[in-house]
Amino acid sequence: MGFRLPAIRRASFKASQVASIFAQVPKGYLAVYVGEKQKRFVIPISYLNQPSFQELLSQAEEEFGYDHPMGGLTIPCSEDVFQHITARLN
């Protein structure tokens, strides 16, 4: 009696491209995309525990769900608001 495993989809990028993407985010940090132009910020993961940042995460969940195709977290606020919040966390 046999069974079939689901097919594995091939990625549309090479392993060297993946390595360069992950190399840009140091261990202990997270890439987030903010604002209309989706500007990329690299933030410490310790921010995820902060109440003000958790509010941003709730807004991101409401607007985007858990689908973030850019490879990082998309935050639905302006760059100015994001920089103000993260400046208070430093």
N, C-alpha and C positions, 0 to 999 in steps of 0.2 A: 504494500500500500504506500503510495508516494504522495507527496504534496509539493506544491509550487510556491516558491518564494516570490514576493513582488519584485518586479524589475527595478533595478537601480538606475536612476536617471543620471546621465553624465552632465557634469557642470559645463557651462559655456566658457569657462576661463581655465587657464593653465595653473598648475601647482605653484609655479614661480610668482604668478600674479597674486595668488592667495597669500603666499608668504610675505610679499611686500605690503599687502593691505594690513595684515596682522602685526607686522613689524612697526607700523606707524602708531600703534596703540600700546604703550608700555603696560606691563603686568600691574594690576591694581587700578587700572583706569578704564574708562568706557567712552566710546565715541557717541556723541549726540549731535543731531541736526536741528537747527533752530531758525525760525524766521521764514519769511517768504522766499528768500533765496537759498534756504536750507544750508546755512553756514555751519561748518563742522567745528565742534569743540570737543576737546578731550578732557574729561573731568575725572577726579578720583572717585572710586566706587563708594567711598565713605559718605559721599553726598546723598546716596540713596536712602540712608537712614534718617535724614533730616526732614522734619515736618514740612517745611516750605518746599523742599524738592519733591516730597511725596505727593503734594498737591499737584505739582506739574505732571507727575507720573499718572495721577488719576485723570487729569485732563487729556493726556496722551492716550490713555486706554479708552476713554469715551470717544475721542475723535477718530483714532486709527485702529483700535482693537490691539491685537498682538501681531499685526502684520507690518513689519518694518523692512521693506525691500532694499533699503540702502545699506544694510548691514550694521547699522547703528540705530539708536533710539531716536525717534522723531518727536520733538517737543513742540506743542502748538502754542507758542507765544512769540513775541517779538524779541529780537536780539537784545534790545535795551533792558527789557524786563528780566530776561535770562541772566544777563551780566550783572544786574542789580542783585538778584537773588544769590548768585554764586559769589559775588564779592562779599556779601554778608556771611557766607559760610566759611570763607578763608580765615 
